[in-house]
Amino acid sequence: MGKKRAFFKEALKSMKTSGSFIPSSKYLVKRIVKNIDFEKSNVIIEFGPGNGIITKEILNRLNPNAILLSFEINENFYKNIKQIDHKQLIVLNVSAEDVQVEIEKRGFKKVDAVISSLPLSLLPKELSNSIIKKSHIILKDKGQFVQFQYSVNFLKQFKSIFENKVKLEFEPLNFPPAFVYICKK
Ligand SMILES: C[S@@+](CC[C@H](N)C(=O)[O-])C[C@H]1O[C@@H](n2cnc3c(N)ncnc32)[C@H](O)[C@@H]1O
């Protein structure tokens, strides 16, 4: 089965946590990752890799000393991502809300960047707020939190946590067209 079709089938089964039937377009993926300074980033977190379209682009750009920790709660997406054979990738079948505990287990206090595809609008408000707050806590100074969504509804929430250091970009070449929130600590 093709990768897009497999994603569609799995996303359909778990629509409440997937948030989309179709993986992000290459245009959206590029718009997301271009915000990260990969040369200076040694610990990168990804939330919601799904079929791995963003994961692979991050891996292509990682510096040789960096690691990528990907958090995926869907068991089938997790198993699929685990098959990516890359020594700098750690995939966890754990929710994004446990990010702080998981990085500390691995001896890290702070991270350089968080790249999130979580369907925030489908999560309970307390959960989305807690994930964004925890991401802010674990980011190094000037670290970046990059999140895509299909609306601008989260602008106020991001601004309340990242103290107005939030930029919004729009990517029309995606289905549906998407907004990218770029938040700096
Ligand atoms: C919209 S899909 C994004 C897939 C892919 N990154 C892309 O851009 O096409 C959202 C992903 O977030 C995952 N997810 C939802 N809630 C999560 C959570 N609390 N922790 C980790 N992953 C989660 C879903 O299982 C799904 O794979």
The ligand as a Tripos MOL2 file, in Angstrom:
@<TRIPOS>MOLECULE
LIG
   27    29     1     0     0
SMALL
NO_CHARGES

@<TRIPOS>ATOM
      1 C1         -1.9010   15.9190   11.6410 C.3       1 LIG1
      2 S1         -1.0180   14.4180   12.0400 S.3       1 LIG1
      3 C2          0.5890   14.9590   11.4510 C.3       1 LIG1
      4 C3          1.3700   13.8990   10.7450 C.3       1 LIG1
      5 C4          2.6470   14.3780   10.0320 C.3       1 LIG1
      6 N1          3.6130   14.9650   10.9440 N.3       1 LIG1
      7 C5          2.3330   15.3670    8.9230 C.2       1 LIG1
      8 O1          2.6700   16.5590    9.0850 O.co2     1 LIG1
      9 O2          1.7470   14.9550    7.9230 O.co2     1 LIG1
     10 C6         -0.9050   14.5370   13.8220 C.3       1 LIG1
     11 C7         -0.1090   13.4290   14.5150 C.3       1 LIG1
     12 O3         -0.0510   13.7150   15.9280 O.3       1 LIG1
     13 C8         -0.1770   12.4840   16.6530 C.3       1 LIG1
     14 N2         -0.5810   12.8280   18.0460 N.ar      1 LIG1
     15 C9         -1.8090   13.2850   18.4490 C.ar      1 LIG1
     16 N3         -1.7910   13.5340   19.7760 N.ar      1 LIG1
     17 C10        -0.5240   13.2570   20.2150 C.ar      1 LIG1
     18 C11         0.1340   13.3540   21.4820 C.ar      1 LIG1
     19 N4         -0.5270   13.7630   22.5840 N.pl3     1 LIG1
     20 N5          1.4490   13.0240   21.5560 N.ar      1 LIG1
     21 C12         2.1290   12.5990   20.4570 C.ar      1 LIG1
     22 N6          1.5570   12.4770   19.2270 N.ar      1 LIG1
     23 C13         0.2570   12.8030   19.1040 C.ar      1 LIG1
     24 C14        -1.2010   11.7090   15.8420 C.3       1 LIG1
     25 O4         -1.2060   10.3440   16.1360 O.3       1 LIG1
     26 C15        -0.7420   12.0450   14.4040 C.3       1 LIG1
     27 O5          0.2410   11.1410   13.9760 O.3       1 LIG1
@<TRIPOS>BOND
     1     1     2 1
     2     2     3 1
     3     2    10 1
     4     3     4 1
     5     4     5 1
     6     5     6 1
     7     5     7 1
     8     7     8 2
     9     7     9 1
    10    10    11 1
    11    11    12 1
    12    11    26 1
    13    12    13 1
    14    13    14 1
    15    13    24 1
    16    14    15 ar
    17    14    23 ar
    18    15    16 ar
    19    16    17 ar
    20    17    18 ar
    21    17    23 ar
    22    18    19 1
    23    18    20 ar
    24    20    21 ar
    25    21    22 ar
    26    22    23 ar
    27    24    25 1
    28    24    26 1
    29    26    27 1
@<TRIPOS>SUBSTRUCTURE
     1 LIG1         1 GROUP 0 **** ****
